[in-house]
Amino acid sequence: MKSSRQSRISGIYCSLSAGILWGIVPIYIHLIDVEDPYEIIAHRSIWSAALLFFICWIGGQLGNIWVMLKTQRNFFKFFFTAGLLALNWGIYVYSVQTEQVVAAAFGYFIYPLCTVMLSIIILGEKIDRWAGVAIGIVCFGVMVKALMIMDIPWVSLALAGTFSLYAVLRKRMAF
Protein backbone atom coordinates (compact mmCIF):
# COMPACT_ATOMS: atom_id res chain seq x y z
CA MET A 1 0.00 0.00 0.00
CA LYS A 2 1.28 3.47 -0.86
CA SER A 3 2.13 5.93 1.87
CA SER A 4 0.24 9.20 2.14
CA ARG A 5 3.25 11.08 0.75
CA GLN A 6 3.56 8.71 -2.21
CA SER A 7 -0.16 9.06 -2.92
CA ARG A 8 0.07 12.86 -2.87
CA ILE A 9 3.08 12.85 -5.20
CA SER A 10 1.36 10.38 -7.51
CA GLY A 11 -1.76 12.56 -7.48
CA ILE A 12 0.27 15.65 -8.36
CA TYR A 13 1.96 13.86 -11.28
CA CYS A 14 -1.38 12.53 -12.56
CA SER A 15 -2.99 15.97 -12.27
CA LEU A 16 -0.11 17.67 -14.07
CA SER A 17 -0.10 15.00 -16.78
CA ALA A 18 -3.84 15.39 -17.35
CA GLY A 19 -3.50 19.18 -17.52
CA ILE A 20 -0.64 19.00 -20.00
CA LEU A 21 -2.43 16.41 -22.11
CA TRP A 22 -5.64 18.48 -22.22
CA GLY A 23 -3.53 21.50 -23.15
CA ILE A 24 -2.00 19.63 -26.07
CA VAL A 25 -5.21 18.02 -27.40
CA PRO A 26 -6.58 21.20 -29.08
CA ILE A 27 -3.25 21.70 -30.83
CA TYR A 28 -3.31 18.09 -31.99
CA ILE A 29 -6.89 18.37 -33.29
CA HIS A 30 -5.98 21.56 -35.13
CA LEU A 31 -2.81 20.04 -36.63
CA ILE A 32 -4.44 16.88 -37.99
CA ASP A 33 -6.98 19.11 -39.77
CA VAL A 34 -9.68 16.45 -40.19
CA GLU A 35 -12.82 17.75 -41.87
CA ASP A 36 -15.21 15.32 -40.23
CA PRO A 37 -15.29 15.56 -36.41
CA TYR A 38 -16.98 12.14 -36.27
CA GLU A 39 -13.75 10.58 -37.53
CA ILE A 40 -11.90 11.96 -34.50
CA ILE A 41 -14.64 10.74 -32.17
CA ALA A 42 -14.65 7.29 -33.78
CA HIS A 43 -10.88 6.95 -33.41
CA ARG A 44 -10.99 8.08 -29.81
CA SER A 45 -13.78 5.64 -29.01
CA ILE A 46 -12.18 2.65 -30.72
CA TRP A 47 -8.71 3.23 -29.29
CA SER A 48 -10.08 3.95 -25.81
CA ALA A 49 -12.11 0.73 -25.90
CA ALA A 50 -9.06 -1.24 -27.03
CA LEU A 51 -6.90 0.27 -24.28
CA LEU A 52 -9.57 -0.32 -21.64
CA PHE A 53 -9.97 -3.93 -22.78
CA PHE A 54 -6.19 -4.42 -22.52
CA ILE A 55 -5.99 -2.84 -19.06
CA CYS A 56 -8.92 -4.93 -17.80
CA TRP A 57 -7.44 -8.07 -19.34
CA ILE A 58 -4.05 -7.48 -17.70
CA GLY A 59 -5.80 -6.74 -14.38
CA GLY A 60 -7.99 -9.84 -14.60
CA GLN A 61 -11.19 -7.77 -14.54
CA LEU A 62 -12.87 -8.93 -17.76
CA GLY A 63 -15.07 -11.41 -15.91
CA ASN A 64 -16.33 -8.70 -13.55
CA ILE A 65 -17.16 -6.43 -16.46
CA TRP A 66 -19.06 -9.20 -18.23
CA VAL A 67 -21.11 -9.87 -15.07
CA MET A 68 -21.99 -6.16 -14.81
CA LEU A 69 -22.97 -5.83 -18.45
CA LYS A 70 -25.01 -9.07 -18.57
CA THR A 71 -28.08 -7.40 -17.11
CA GLN A 72 -30.00 -5.40 -19.66
CA ARG A 73 -30.47 -2.47 -17.27
CA ASN A 74 -26.73 -2.06 -16.63
CA PHE A 75 -25.96 -2.43 -20.33
CA PHE A 76 -28.35 0.40 -21.23
CA LYS A 77 -27.01 2.60 -18.41
CA PHE A 78 -23.47 2.13 -19.70
CA PHE A 79 -24.65 2.72 -23.26
CA PHE A 80 -26.40 5.97 -22.26
CA THR A 81 -23.44 7.30 -20.27
CA ALA A 82 -21.06 6.36 -23.09
CA GLY A 83 -23.35 8.36 -25.39
CA LEU A 84 -23.01 11.36 -23.06
CA LEU A 85 -19.23 11.05 -23.30
CA ALA A 86 -19.37 10.84 -27.09
CA LEU A 87 -21.61 13.91 -27.20
CA ASN A 88 -19.24 15.76 -24.89
CA TRP A 89 -16.25 14.87 -27.03
CA GLY A 90 -18.16 15.87 -30.18
CA ILE A 91 -18.91 19.29 -28.71
CA TYR A 92 -15.27 19.62 -27.70
CA VAL A 93 -13.99 18.74 -31.18
CA TYR A 94 -16.55 21.14 -32.69
CA SER A 95 -15.35 23.91 -30.39
CA VAL A 96 -11.71 23.35 -31.37
CA GLN A 97 -12.52 23.17 -35.09
CA THR A 98 -14.57 26.38 -34.91
CA GLU A 99 -11.86 28.15 -32.89
CA GLN A 100 -13.86 28.29 -29.66
CA VAL A 101 -11.13 26.80 -27.47
CA VAL A 102 -11.62 29.44 -24.76
CA ALA A 103 -15.32 28.55 -24.58
CA ALA A 104 -14.36 24.88 -24.25
CA ALA A 105 -11.90 25.70 -21.47
CA PHE A 106 -14.60 27.73 -19.71
CA GLY A 107 -16.94 24.74 -19.99
CA TYR A 108 -14.45 22.45 -18.28
CA PHE A 109 -13.82 25.20 -15.70
CA ILE A 110 -17.51 25.30 -14.72
CA TYR A 111 -17.93 21.53 -14.94
CA PRO A 112 -17.24 20.94 -11.20
CA LEU A 113 -19.86 23.55 -10.31
CA CYS A 114 -22.44 21.83 -12.51
CA THR A 115 -21.51 18.46 -11.04
CA VAL A 116 -22.05 19.73 -7.50
CA MET A 117 -25.44 21.19 -8.44
CA LEU A 118 -26.53 17.99 -10.20
CA SER A 119 -25.30 15.91 -7.25
CA ILE A 120 -27.51 17.96 -4.94
CA ILE A 121 -30.50 17.68 -7.28
CA ILE A 122 -30.18 14.07 -8.51
CA LEU A 123 -28.30 12.32 -5.71
CA GLY A 124 -29.66 14.38 -2.83
CA GLU A 125 -26.20 15.20 -1.54
CA LYS A 126 -25.92 17.75 1.24
CA ILE A 127 -23.41 20.58 1.50
CA ASP A 128 -22.44 22.61 4.52
CA ARG A 129 -22.73 26.38 4.82
CA TRP A 130 -19.16 27.15 3.74
CA ALA A 131 -19.44 24.94 0.69
CA GLY A 132 -22.64 26.79 -0.19
CA VAL A 133 -20.85 30.12 0.18
CA ALA A 134 -18.00 28.89 -2.04
CA ILE A 135 -20.44 27.63 -4.68
CA GLY A 136 -22.27 30.96 -4.57
CA ILE A 137 -19.04 32.87 -5.14
CA VAL A 138 -18.11 30.65 -8.09
CA CYS A 139 -21.62 31.01 -9.56
CA PHE A 140 -21.29 34.79 -9.27
CA GLY A 141 -17.92 34.66 -11.05
CA VAL A 142 -19.34 32.50 -13.83
CA MET A 143 -22.26 34.88 -14.30
CA VAL A 144 -19.88 37.86 -14.43
CA LYS A 145 -17.79 36.10 -17.06
CA ALA A 146 -20.92 35.30 -19.09
CA LEU A 147 -22.00 38.95 -18.88
CA MET A 148 -18.53 40.09 -19.96
CA ILE A 149 -18.79 38.13 -23.19
CA MET A 150 -22.33 39.53 -23.68
CA ASP A 151 -23.70 36.19 -24.77
CA ILE A 152 -24.86 32.88 -23.36
CA PRO A 153 -21.84 30.54 -23.53
CA TRP A 154 -23.68 27.64 -25.18
CA VAL A 155 -20.58 25.59 -25.96
CA SER A 156 -19.34 25.99 -22.38
CA LEU A 157 -22.70 25.05 -20.89
CA ALA A 158 -23.09 22.06 -23.22
CA LEU A 159 -19.63 20.73 -22.32
CA ALA A 160 -20.14 21.25 -18.60
CA GLY A 161 -23.66 19.84 -18.71
CA THR A 162 -22.90 16.65 -20.62
CA PHE A 163 -19.79 15.84 -18.60
CA SER A 164 -21.50 16.63 -15.28
CA LEU A 165 -24.50 14.49 -16.16
CA TYR A 166 -22.15 11.67 -17.14
CA ALA A 167 -20.26 11.94 -13.82
CA VAL A 168 -23.39 12.05 -11.66
CA LEU A 169 -25.10 9.17 -13.48
CA ARG A 170 -21.97 7.02 -13.24
CA LYS A 171 -21.76 7.77 -9.53
CA ARG A 172 -25.41 6.80 -9.20
CA MET A 173 -24.62 3.54 -10.98
CA ALA A 174 -21.95 2.96 -8.30
CA PHE A 175 -19.31 1.88 -10.80
N, C-alpha and C positions, 0 to 999 in steps of 0.2 A: 504494500500500500504506500502511496506517495505521502511525503510529509506535507504539512501545510505550506511551507516555503516552496517546495517543488511544485505544488499545485498552483500557487500564485504565479510563479515564474512561467509555468506551462500556459496558464491562462493569459498572461501578458503576451507571450509569443503567438498564441493562437489569435488573440485579438488584433495584434499588429499585422499578422499574416492576412487575416480576413480584410482588414482595412486597406492594405496594400493591393491585394487582389481586386477588391471592388473598385479601387482607384484606377487600376489598369484595364479592367473590362471595357469601359467605354472607349478607350483608345483602341483596344483590340477590335471591337465591333466596327469602329470607324475605319480602321485600316483594312479589314477584310472586304469592306465595301460590297456586301451582299445586298442585292435588290430586294429579295423576298425575306422578310423577317421570320417567316415560318420555317425557313431552312435553318436559321440559327437556333430556333426553339427546338426543332426536331433533333438537331445534332446534340444540343445540350441534354435533351431528354434521353436519347439513346445512350450517350456516353455516361450519363449519370446513373442510369439503370444498370449498365454493364459494370461500372465501378462499385455500385452498391451490392450487386450480386456477388462480385469477387470478394468484397470485404466480409459479407455475411457468410460466404462459403469458407473463407479462411477462418472466421470466428466460430464456425460450426452452428450458425444461427438459421440456416435455411429451413430446417424442420419447424422451428418456432414461427417463422414467417408464414409457412404454408398453413399451419394450424390457425393462425390469425385470419388469413385470407379465405379459409374454407367456408366460413359462414357468409352468406350473401349480404347480410347487413354490414359487416366489416369491409367486405370487398367494395361495396358502393360508397362507404364513407371514405375509404382510401382513394377511390376513383374521383370522388368529388373534390377532396382536398388536393389531389394531384392536379385536377383541373384548375383550381384556384392558383396553384403555383405556376402552371403554364400561362394562365391569364396574366399573372403578375410579371412574369418574364417577358411576355409579349408586349405589355405596356412599357416595360423598361427598354426593350430593344427599339420600340417605336420612338420613345423619348430620345434615345441616343441618335437614331437615324434622322430625326427631325430637329436635331440640335437643341433639345430641351433637357440637357444634362443637369442643369441647376435645379430644374423642377423635379427631376428624378431624385436628386440628392435631398431635396426638401421633403419629398415623400418618404424616403427612408429615415429622415430625421424625425418626422412626426409619427412614424410607425409605432414606436413604443407608447406614445400617448394614446393612439387609437387602440392598441392592444389592451392597455389598462382600462379604458372605457368599455371595450367589449367584454373584458373579463368581469367587470362589475355588472354589466347588463345581462350577459349570457350565463356566466358561471356563478353569479351571485357573490363574487369576492368582496370582501370588506377592506376598506382602507382607513388608516387613522387620520387624525386631524392634520398632522404635518404633511402627510402624503397628499391629502386633499389640497392643502395650500400650495404645495409644489406643483401639482397638476394644474391648478388654477393659474399659476404664474406662467407655466409653459403654454397653456391655452391662450393666455393673453399675448404672449410673444408670437405665437403662430398667427393669431388674428392680426396683429400689427404687421407682420411680414406680408400677409395676404392683402392687407389694405395698401401697403407700400407698392405692391406690384399692380394695384388697381384692377384686379381680376380674380376670379375664383380659380385657384390652382388645381384644375381638374386632373392633370397627370399626377400631381403629388398626392391628391386625395385618393385617386384610383390605386396607386401603388401602395399607399399606407393601408387603405381599406382591404384590398385583396390579401396582402401579406398578414395583416392583423387577424382577419377572419380565418385564414389558414392556421395561424398559430393557436388561436383560441379553440377552434374545432379539433385540432390535433390534441390539445391538452384535454379537452372534454372526452376524446376517445381513449385517453390514458395510455397512449403509445409514445 
